[in-house]
Amino acid sequence: MAIDDVLNHEGECPGSEMCTFEVDLCTWLNGQNGVVDNFDWLRNSGSTPSIGTGPSVDHTYGTPEGTYLYVEASDVTNTGDKGWLISEHYEPGPHCLVFWYHLYGTGIGTLNVYSRIGVSNPQLEWR
């Protein structure tokens, strides 16, 4: 499972402020702020370690040198394990989230997008 070129913006989609993961995680966090998870999202270029599962290029540049985030599904040992990638805090209201993703391989699981207001339970927005 891999993601790249994430745009998370308050209001209408402006077409800018995109995080390409070329340098770092931008303002995204791996399973912090009191959220318990079982593994982290990792930055990678080129193919993933497990042969024939992940992307061989990123979305930003379309080359093996471009960078994206991925989860190594073969490292997930229990059904229901989660790896949270958390955005910065946004005020309630309309928001725009755009991203490119790649799901391939046996038992890959699902990619879910949740929202949460304050300390409330996450609410599923997209699967």
C-alpha positions as protocol buffer text, in pm:
chain_id: "A"
residue {
  index: 1
  type: MET
  ca { x: 0 y: 0 z: 0 }
}
residue {
  index: 2
  type: ALA
  ca { x: 146 y: 336 z: -99 }
}
residue {
  index: 3
  type: ILE
  ca { x: 35 y: 701 z: -113 }
}
residue {
  index: 4
  type: ASP
  ca { x: 184 y: 1009 z: -277 }
}
residue {
  index: 5
  type: ASP
  ca { x: 108 y: 1372 z: -362 }
}
residue {
  index: 6
  type: VAL
  ca { x: -127 y: 1448 z: -74 }
}
residue {
  index: 7
  type: LEU
  ca { x: -319 y: 1776 z: -70 }
}
residue {
  index: 8
  type: ASN
  ca { x: -505 y: 1854 z: 255 }
}
residue {
  index: 9
  type: HIS
  ca { x: -656 y: 2201 z: 262 }
}
residue {
  index: 10
  type: GLU
  ca { x: -930 y: 2392 z: 442 }
}
residue {
  index: 11
  type: GLY
  ca { x: -1203 y: 2495 z: 197 }
}
residue {
  index: 12
  type: GLU
  ca { x: -1216 y: 2434 z: -177 }
}
residue {
  index: 13
  type: CYS
  ca { x: -929 y: 2252 z: -350 }
}
residue {
  index: 14
  type: PRO
  ca { x: -677 y: 2518 z: -462 }
}
residue {
  index: 15
  type: GLY
  ca { x: -440 y: 2290 z: -655 }
}
residue {
  index: 16
  type: SER
  ca { x: -139 y: 2384 z: -442 }
}
residue {
  index: 17
  type: GLU
  ca { x: 4 y: 2317 z: -95 }
}
residue {
  index: 18
  type: MET
  ca { x: 70 y: 1958 z: -195 }
}
residue {
  index: 19
  type: CYS
  ca { x: 296 y: 1728 z: 6 }
}
residue {
  index: 20
  type: THR
  ca { x: 500 y: 1514 z: -233 }
}
residue {
  index: 21
  type: PHE
  ca { x: 710 y: 1342 z: 41 }
}
residue {
  index: 22
  type: GLU
  ca { x: 1025 y: 1420 z: -159 }
}
residue {
  index: 23
  type: VAL
  ca { x: 1201 y: 1572 z: 146 }
}
residue {
  index: 24
  type: ASP
  ca { x: 1010 y: 1457 z: 454 }
}
residue {
  index: 25
  type: LEU
  ca { x: 659 y: 1384 z: 584 }
}
residue {
  index: 26
  type: CYS
  ca { x: 565 y: 1756 z: 560 }
}
residue {
  index: 27
  type: THR
  ca { x: 318 y: 1811 z: 846 }
}
residue {
  index: 28
  type: TRP
  ca { x: 197 y: 1448 z: 856 }
}
residue {
  index: 29
  type: LEU
  ca { x: 267 y: 1232 z: 1164 }
}
residue {
  index: 30
  type: ASN
  ca { x: 296 y: 858 z: 1210 }
}
residue {
  index: 31
  type: GLY
  ca { x: 42 y: 741 z: 1472 }
}
residue {
  index: 32
  type: GLN
  ca { x: 90 y: 1012 z: 1733 }
}
residue {
  index: 33
  type: ASN
  ca { x: -140 y: 1240 z: 1932 }
}
residue {
  index: 34
  type: GLY
  ca { x: -278 y: 954 z: 2143 }
}
residue {
  index: 35
  type: VAL
  ca { x: -362 y: 727 z: 1846 }
}
residue {
  index: 36
  type: VAL
  ca { x: -232 y: 373 z: 1890 }
}
residue {
  index: 37
  type: ASP
  ca { x: -110 y: 191 z: 1581 }
}
residue {
  index: 38
  type: ASN
  ca { x: 91 y: -120 z: 1497 }
}
residue {
  index: 39
  type: PHE
  ca { x: 332 y: 8 z: 1231 }
}
residue {
  index: 40
  type: ASP
  ca { x: 451 y: 326 z: 1057 }
}
residue {
  index: 41
  type: TRP
  ca { x: 431 y: 462 z: 705 }
}
residue {
  index: 42
  type: LEU
  ca { x: 780 y: 470 z: 548 }
}
residue {
  index: 43
  type: ARG
  ca { x: 934 y: 694 z: 281 }
}
residue {
  index: 44
  type: ASN
  ca { x: 1065 y: 507 z: -23 }
}
residue {
  index: 45
  type: SER
  ca { x: 1196 y: 553 z: -377 }
}
residue {
  index: 46
  type: GLY
  ca { x: 1171 y: 291 z: -649 }
}
residue {
  index: 47
  type: SER
  ca { x: 1018 y: -49 z: -579 }
}
residue {
  index: 48
  type: THR
  ca { x: 912 y: -169 z: -236 }
}
residue {
  index: 49
  type: PRO
  ca { x: 1111 y: -446 z: -62 }
}
residue {
  index: 50
  type: SER
  ca { x: 850 y: -714 z: -133 }
}
residue {
  index: 51
  type: ILE
  ca { x: 877 y: -802 z: -501 }
}
residue {
  index: 52
  type: GLY
  ca { x: 575 y: -742 z: -723 }
}
residue {
  index: 53
  type: THR
  ca { x: 359 y: -556 z: -472 }
}
residue {
  index: 54
  type: GLY
  ca { x: 432 y: -183 z: -449 }
}
residue {
  index: 55
  type: PRO
  ca { x: 478 y: 86 z: -709 }
}
residue {
  index: 56
  type: SER
  ca { x: 805 y: 101 z: -900 }
}
residue {
  index: 57
  type: VAL
  ca { x: 782 y: 479 z: -948 }
}
residue {
  index: 58
  type: ASP
  ca { x: 622 y: 766 z: -758 }
}
residue {
  index: 59
  type: HIS
  ca { x: 332 y: 976 z: -883 }
}
residue {
  index: 60
  type: THR
  ca { x: 507 y: 1314 z: -857 }
}
residue {
  index: 61
  type: TYR
  ca { x: 785 y: 1251 z: -1109 }
}
residue {
  index: 62
  type: GLY
  ca { x: 688 y: 912 z: -1247 }
}
residue {
  index: 63
  type: THR
  ca { x: 1045 y: 791 z: -1192 }
}
residue {
  index: 64
  type: PRO
  ca { x: 1219 y: 550 z: -952 }
}
residue {
  index: 65
  type: GLU
  ca { x: 1396 y: 852 z: -798 }
}
residue {
  index: 66
  type: GLY
  ca { x: 1069 y: 1010 z: -677 }
}
residue {
  index: 67
  type: THR
  ca { x: 955 y: 946 z: -319 }
}
residue {
  index: 68
  type: TYR
  ca { x: 626 y: 819 z: -173 }
}
residue {
  index: 69
  type: LEU
  ca { x: 502 y: 671 z: 156 }
}
residue {
  index: 70
  type: TYR
  ca { x: 421 y: 305 z: 187 }
}
residue {
  index: 71
  type: VAL
  ca { x: 324 y: 33 z: 431 }
}
residue {
  index: 72
  type: GLU
  ca { x: 498 y: -302 z: 395 }
}
residue {
  index: 73
  type: ALA
  ca { x: 193 y: -529 z: 412 }
}
residue {
  index: 74
  type: SER
  ca { x: 406 y: -842 z: 461 }
}
residue {
  index: 75
  type: ASP
  ca { x: 512 y: -694 z: 797 }
}
residue {
  index: 76
  type: VAL
  ca { x: 150 y: -678 z: 918 }
}
residue {
  index: 77
  type: THR
  ca { x: 103 y: -985 z: 1133 }
}
residue {
  index: 78
  type: ASN
  ca { x: -253 y: -957 z: 1262 }
}
residue {
  index: 79
  type: THR
  ca { x: -581 y: -884 z: 1089 }
}
residue {
  index: 80
  type: GLY
  ca { x: -695 y: -543 z: 1207 }
}
residue {
  index: 81
  type: ASP
  ca { x: -345 y: -398 z: 1255 }
}
residue {
  index: 82
  type: LYS
  ca { x: -340 y: -27 z: 1174 }
}
residue {
  index: 83
  type: GLY
  ca { x: -82 y: 226 z: 1062 }
}
residue {
  index: 84
  type: TRP
  ca { x: -216 y: 579 z: 1114 }
}
residue {
  index: 85
  type: LEU
  ca { x: -90 y: 876 z: 913 }
}
residue {
  index: 86
  type: ILE
  ca { x: -226 y: 1190 z: 1081 }
}
residue {
  index: 87
  type: SER
  ca { x: -261 y: 1537 z: 931 }
}
residue {
  index: 88
  type: GLU
  ca { x: -219 y: 1865 z: 1112 }
}
residue {
  index: 89
  type: HIS
  ca { x: -523 y: 2007 z: 1294 }
}
residue {
  index: 90
  type: TYR
  ca { x: -787 y: 2178 z: 1082 }
}
residue {
  index: 91
  type: GLU
  ca { x: -1082 y: 2381 z: 1204 }
}
residue {
  index: 92
  type: PRO
  ca { x: -1429 y: 2232 z: 1139 }
}
residue {
  index: 93
  type: GLY
  ca { x: -1569 y: 2321 z: 797 }
}
residue {
  index: 94
  type: PRO
  ca { x: -1520 y: 2224 z: 433 }
}
residue {
  index: 95
  type: HIS
  ca { x: -1190 y: 2057 z: 353 }
}
residue {
  index: 96
  type: CYS
  ca { x: -1015 y: 1920 z: 49 }
}
residue {
  index: 97
  type: LEU
  ca { x: -811 y: 1597 z: 54 }
}
residue {
  index: 98
  type: VAL
  ca { x: -658 y: 1469 z: -269 }
}
residue {
  index: 99
  type: PHE
  ca { x: -404 y: 1185 z: -292 }
}
residue {
  index: 100
  type: TRP
  ca { x: -278 y: 913 z: -525 }
}
residue {
  index: 101
  type: TYR
  ca { x: -264 y: 559 z: -394 }
}
residue {
  index: 102
  type: HIS
  ca { x: -150 y: 212 z: -498 }
}
residue {
  index: 103
  type: LEU
  ca { x: -298 y: -108 z: -352 }
}
residue {
  index: 104
  type: TYR
  ca { x: -168 y: -438 z: -481 }
}
residue {
  index: 105
  type: GLY
  ca { x: -89 y: -776 z: -331 }
}
residue {
  index: 106
  type: THR
  ca { x: -254 y: -1061 z: -149 }
}
residue {
  index: 107
  type: GLY
  ca { x: -416 y: -958 z: 179 }
}
residue {
  index: 108
  type: ILE
  ca { x: -333 y: -589 z: 134 }
}
residue {
  index: 109
  type: GLY
  ca { x: -629 y: -481 z: 346 }
}
residue {
  index: 110
  type: THR
  ca { x: -798 y: -143 z: 302 }
}
residue {
  index: 111
  type: LEU
  ca { x: -701 y: 220 z: 290 }
}
residue {
  index: 112
  type: ASN
  ca { x: -942 y: 426 z: 502 }
}
residue {
  index: 113
  type: VAL
  ca { x: -968 y: 803 z: 551 }
}
residue {
  index: 114
  type: TYR
  ca { x: -1107 y: 924 z: 884 }
}
residue {
  index: 115
  type: SER
  ca { x: -1188 y: 1262 z: 1032 }
}
residue {
  index: 116
  type: ARG
  ca { x: -1197 y: 1344 z: 1401 }
}
residue {
  index: 117
  type: ILE
  ca { x: -1319 y: 1647 z: 1589 }
}
residue {
  index: 118
  type: GLY
  ca { x: -1136 y: 1704 z: 1917 }
}
residue {
  index: 119
  type: VAL
  ca { x: -1094 y: 1380 z: 2110 }
}
residue {
  index: 120
  type: SER
  ca { x: -1399 y: 1211 z: 1952 }
}
residue {
  index: 121
  type: ASN
  ca { x: -1370 y: 873 z: 1787 }
}
residue {
  index: 122
  type: PRO
  ca { x: -1250 y: 881 z: 1425 }
}
residue {
  index: 123
  type: GLN
  ca { x: -1533 y: 892 z: 1170 }
}
residue {
  index: 124
  type: LEU
  ca { x: -1487 y: 698 z: 846 }
}
residue {
  index: 125
  type: GLU
  ca { x: -1502 y: 938 z: 549 }
}
residue {
  index: 126
  type: TRP
  ca { x: -1375 y: 719 z: 263 }
}
residue {
  index: 127
  type: ARG
  ca { x: -1273 y: 355 z: 205 }
}
